[in-house]
């Protein structure tokens, strides 16, 4: 049988693991069950693209995820490549078959009310480190910069008189991000505490007590520790605060193109993922508020 010879080929010539070979066998059996249910006289050599599309649809209706369906299609593609090499078939029926697209997960973000609780009601350590930690969270939330961009900030990048930060992003592309009076005051308080601790300054804008620049894992731990106080999300990273910035801006009627520039995205398509997040929030509000929802 064609199926058995293919599985032996995987075992002896391709050296696939027993587990993988069993999976391929199950996928082929499931496909055979499907086309036999359509027409008992059919076999692997005469199926066409429409029949395979019908199988894909039936799998989706059974509740298989896009990932599972695409894996089964991968098994089928390998099988028909084998049949082509053996001269058993002359046309690959999967040539014009595309698998279902995987759903991109929506960005995780924190609600504005939780960020207000974090910044206004949470007790931070006294002194330099407390001021620094709170400012780091505030800068992430109010500017949407990346962790690497925050670590790379220098004193020259922060213009207090113009109330703007010069950020060097991917591929050394620079952008200017404005900030408000409250953030300006908090920056001044941090710089004052830093000057008392390190009169000659440090390696970067945000530093440790020894004057050395912050490093990525330290910033991650800092953010995770403080976010744990106000949310129970699984993901509690600096990037979540970047998502939070973007979502908050769009929820408060910012133009998508403006948010794109502030985030330093190359393409508007990248920024559009946040519109899906805001729509999900809108759906929740509707379902909670409308009596017929």
C-alpha positions as CSV (number, residue, x, y, z in Angstrom):
1,X,0.0,0.0,0.0
2,X,1.1,3.5,-0.8
3,X,0.7,4.7,2.8
4,X,2.7,1.8,4.2
5,X,5.6,2.3,1.8
6,X,5.7,6.0,2.6
7,X,5.9,5.4,6.3
8,X,8.7,2.9,5.8
9,X,10.5,5.5,3.7
10,X,10.2,7.9,6.6
11,X,11.5,5.3,9.0
12,X,14.4,3.8,7.1
13,X,15.5,6.6,4.7
14,X,14.6,9.7,6.6
15,X,15.3,8.3,10.1
16,X,12.2,10.0,11.5
17,X,11.3,9.2,15.1
18,X,8.6,6.6,15.9
19,X,6.4,9.3,17.3
20,X,6.6,11.4,14.1
21,X,5.9,8.4,11.9
22,X,2.8,7.5,14.0
23,X,1.5,11.1,13.6
24,X,2.0,11.0,9.9
25,X,0.1,7.6,9.7
26,X,-2.8,9.0,11.8
27,X,-3.0,12.1,9.5
28,X,-3.1,10.0,6.4
29,X,-5.7,7.6,7.9
30,X,-7.9,10.5,8.8
31,X,-7.7,12.0,5.3
32,X,-8.5,8.5,3.8
33,X,-11.5,8.2,6.1
34,X,-12.7,11.5,4.8
35,X,-12.4,10.9,1.1
36,X,-13.8,7.4,1.4
37,X,-16.9,8.9,3.1
38,X,-17.3,11.2,0.1
39,X,-16.9,8.4,-2.5
40,X,-15.9,4.8,-1.6
41,X,-14.2,4.3,-5.0
42,X,-11.6,7.1,-4.4
43,X,-8.0,6.4,-3.5
44,X,-4.9,8.6,-2.8
45,X,-3.9,8.8,-6.5
46,X,-7.1,10.5,-7.7
47,X,-8.0,13.0,-5.0
48,X,-7.9,16.7,-6.1
49,X,-7.5,20.1,-4.4
50,X,-11.3,20.6,-3.9
51,X,-11.4,17.3,-2.0
52,X,-8.5,18.4,0.2
53,X,-10.1,21.8,0.9
54,X,-13.3,20.0,1.9
55,X,-11.2,18.0,4.4
56,X,-9.7,21.1,5.8
57,X,-13.1,22.6,6.3
58,X,-14.4,19.4,8.0
59,X,-11.4,19.5,10.4
60,X,-12.1,23.2,11.3
61,X,-15.8,22.3,11.9
62,X,-14.7,19.5,14.2
63,X,-12.8,22.1,16.3
64,X,-9.2,21.6,15.2
65,X,-7.1,24.7,15.5
66,X,-5.3,26.3,12.5
67,X,-2.0,25.0,13.9
68,X,-3.3,21.4,14.0
69,X,-4.9,21.6,10.5
70,X,-1.7,23.0,9.0
71,X,0.3,20.2,10.6
72,X,-2.0,17.6,9.0
73,X,-1.6,19.4,5.7
74,X,2.2,19.2,6.1
75,X,1.9,15.5,6.5
76,X,-0.2,15.3,3.4
77,X,2.3,17.5,1.4
78,X,5.2,15.2,2.4
79,X,3.2,12.2,1.3
80,X,2.4,13.6,-2.1
81,X,6.0,14.8,-2.7
82,X,6.9,11.2,-2.1
83,X,4.3,9.9,-4.6
84,X,5.5,12.4,-7.2
85,X,9.1,11.2,-6.8
86,X,7.9,7.6,-7.1
87,X,6.0,8.5,-10.3
88,X,2.7,7.3,-8.7
89,X,1.1,10.7,-9.4
90,X,1.9,13.3,-11.9
91,X,0.3,16.3,-10.2
92,X,0.5,17.5,-6.6
93,X,-3.1,18.0,-5.5
94,X,-1.9,20.3,-2.7
95,X,-0.2,22.8,-5.0
96,X,-3.1,25.3,-4.9
97,X,-4.2,24.4,-1.3
98,X,-3.4,26.9,1.5
99,X,-4.0,26.2,5.1
100,X,-6.0,28.3,7.5
101,X,-4.3,31.4,8.9
102,X,-3.3,31.3,12.5
103,X,-4.9,34.0,14.7
104,X,-2.4,36.5,16.0
105,X,-2.8,36.9,19.7
106,X,-4.0,40.3,20.8
107,X,-1.4,42.4,22.7
108,X,-1.7,42.2,26.4
109,X,-2.2,45.5,28.1
110,X,-3.1,47.0,31.5
111,X,-6.1,49.2,32.1
112,X,-5.6,52.9,32.8
113,X,-7.2,52.5,36.2
114,X,-4.7,49.9,37.2
115,X,-1.8,52.1,36.0
116,X,-3.2,55.0,38.0
117,X,-3.3,52.7,41.1
118,X,0.3,51.7,40.4
119,X,1.7,55.1,40.0
120,X,-0.4,57.1,42.5
121,X,-1.3,54.6,45.2
122,X,1.6,52.2,45.4
123,X,4.3,52.7,47.9
124,X,7.7,52.9,46.3
125,X,11.0,52.6,48.2
126,X,12.3,55.9,49.7
127,X,15.3,57.6,48.1
128,X,17.0,57.2,44.8
129,X,15.9,53.7,43.8
130,X,12.3,54.3,44.6
131,X,12.3,57.5,42.5
132,X,14.1,55.7,39.7
133,X,11.8,52.7,39.6
134,X,8.6,54.8,39.6
135,X,10.0,57.0,36.8
136,X,10.9,54.0,34.7
137,X,7.4,52.7,34.9
138,X,6.0,56.1,34.2
139,X,8.3,56.6,31.2
140,X,7.3,53.2,29.7
141,X,3.6,54.0,30.2
142,X,3.7,57.6,29.0
143,X,6.0,57.3,26.0
144,X,5.7,53.6,24.8
145,X,9.4,53.2,24.3
146,X,11.0,49.8,24.1
147,X,13.2,48.4,27.0
148,X,16.4,48.7,24.9
149,X,15.5,52.3,24.0
150,X,15.0,53.2,27.7
151,X,18.3,51.6,28.7
152,X,20.1,53.5,25.9
153,X,18.8,56.9,27.0
154,X,21.5,59.5,27.9
155,X,21.1,62.8,29.7
156,X,21.4,64.6,26.3
157,X,18.4,62.7,25.0
158,X,16.0,64.1,27.7
159,X,15.2,67.8,27.0
160,X,13.3,69.2,30.0
161,X,12.8,72.7,28.6
162,X,11.2,71.3,25.4
163,X,9.6,68.4,27.3
164,X,10.6,65.8,24.8
165,X,12.8,62.6,24.7
166,X,15.0,61.7,21.7
167,X,14.8,57.9,21.3
168,X,17.1,55.8,19.2
169,X,15.1,52.8,18.0
170,X,15.7,49.9,15.6
171,X,18.3,50.4,12.9
172,X,19.4,53.6,14.7
173,X,16.3,55.4,13.6
174,X,15.6,58.4,15.9
175,X,12.3,59.9,16.9
176,X,11.1,62.6,19.3
177,X,8.5,61.8,21.9
178,X,6.8,64.6,23.9
179,X,5.9,64.4,27.6
180,X,3.8,66.4,30.1
181,X,4.4,68.5,33.1
182,X,3.9,65.7,35.7
183,X,6.6,63.6,34.0
184,X,8.9,66.6,33.8
185,X,8.6,67.1,37.6
186,X,9.3,63.4,38.3
187,X,12.3,63.5,36.0
188,X,13.7,66.5,37.9
189,X,13.1,64.8,41.2
190,X,15.0,61.7,40.0
191,X,17.9,63.8,38.6
192,X,18.2,65.6,41.9
193,X,18.4,62.3,43.8
194,X,20.9,60.9,41.3
195,X,23.1,64.0,41.7
196,X,23.1,63.6,45.5
197,X,24.2,59.9,45.0
198,X,26.4,60.4,42.0
199,X,27.7,64.0,41.7
200,X,29.5,63.2,38.5
201,X,26.6,61.4,36.9
202,X,26.6,57.9,35.4
203,X,26.9,55.9,32.2
204,X,23.4,56.5,31.1
205,X,20.2,58.4,32.1
206,X,18.8,55.5,34.1
207,X,21.5,54.0,36.4
208,X,22.1,51.7,39.3
209,X,23.6,52.9,42.6
210,X,27.1,52.3,41.3
211,X,26.5,54.6,38.3
212,X,26.4,51.7,35.8
213,X,23.7,51.6,33.2
214,X,20.6,49.5,33.8
215,X,20.7,46.1,32.1
216,X,17.7,44.3,30.4
217,X,16.9,41.6,33.0
218,X,17.0,44.1,35.9
219,X,14.5,46.4,34.1
220,X,12.3,43.3,33.4
221,X,12.4,42.2,37.1
222,X,11.6,45.8,38.2
223,X,8.6,46.0,36.0
224,X,7.3,42.6,36.8
225,X,7.7,43.2,40.6
226,X,5.6,46.4,40.5
227,X,3.0,45.2,38.0
228,X,2.4,42.2,40.2
229,X,1.0,44.5,42.8
230,X,-1.9,45.7,40.7
231,X,-2.6,43.0,38.0
232,X,-2.7,39.2,37.8
233,X,-1.7,39.0,34.2
234,X,0.7,36.2,33.2
235,X,2.8,38.6,31.1
236,X,4.2,41.5,33.2
237,X,7.0,42.9,31.0
238,X,8.2,46.3,29.7
239,X,6.6,45.4,26.4
240,X,3.2,45.1,28.1
241,X,3.6,48.7,29.1
242,X,4.4,49.6,25.5
243,X,1.2,47.8,24.5
244,X,-0.6,49.7,27.3
245,X,0.6,53.1,26.0
246,X,-0.6,52.4,22.5
247,X,-4.0,51.0,23.6
248,X,-4.5,54.0,25.9
249,X,-3.7,56.5,23.2
250,X,-6.2,54.9,20.8
251,X,-8.9,54.5,23.4
252,X,-8.5,58.2,24.0
253,X,-9.0,59.0,20.3
254,X,-5.4,59.5,19.1
255,X,-4.9,59.1,15.3
256,X,-3.5,55.8,14.3
257,X,-0.8,57.4,12.2
258,X,0.3,59.5,15.3
259,X,0.6,56.4,17.4
260,X,2.6,54.7,14.7
261,X,5.2,57.6,14.8
262,X,5.3,57.6,18.6
263,X,6.0,53.9,18.7
264,X,8.6,54.0,15.9
265,X,6.8,51.5,13.7
266,X,7.9,51.2,10.1
267,X,4.5,50.2,8.9
268,X,0.9,51.2,9.8
269,X,0.0,47.5,9.7
270,X,2.1,46.9,12.7
271,X,0.2,49.6,14.7
272,X,-3.2,48.4,13.5
273,X,-3.0,45.4,15.9
274,X,-3.9,47.8,18.7
275,X,-7.2,48.7,17.0
276,X,-8.2,45.1,17.4
277,X,-7.4,45.4,21.1
278,X,-9.5,48.5,21.5
279,X,-12.4,46.9,19.6
280,X,-12.3,43.9,22.0
281,X,-12.6,46.4,24.9
282,X,-15.5,48.1,23.0
283,X,-17.2,44.7,22.7
284,X,-16.9,44.0,26.4
285,X,-18.4,47.4,27.2
286,X,-21.3,46.8,24.8
287,X,-22.0,43.3,26.2
288,X,-22.0,44.6,29.8
289,X,-24.1,47.7,29.1
290,X,-26.6,46.8,26.4
291,X,-29.7,44.9,27.7
292,X,-30.0,42.9,24.5
293,X,-26.3,42.2,24.0
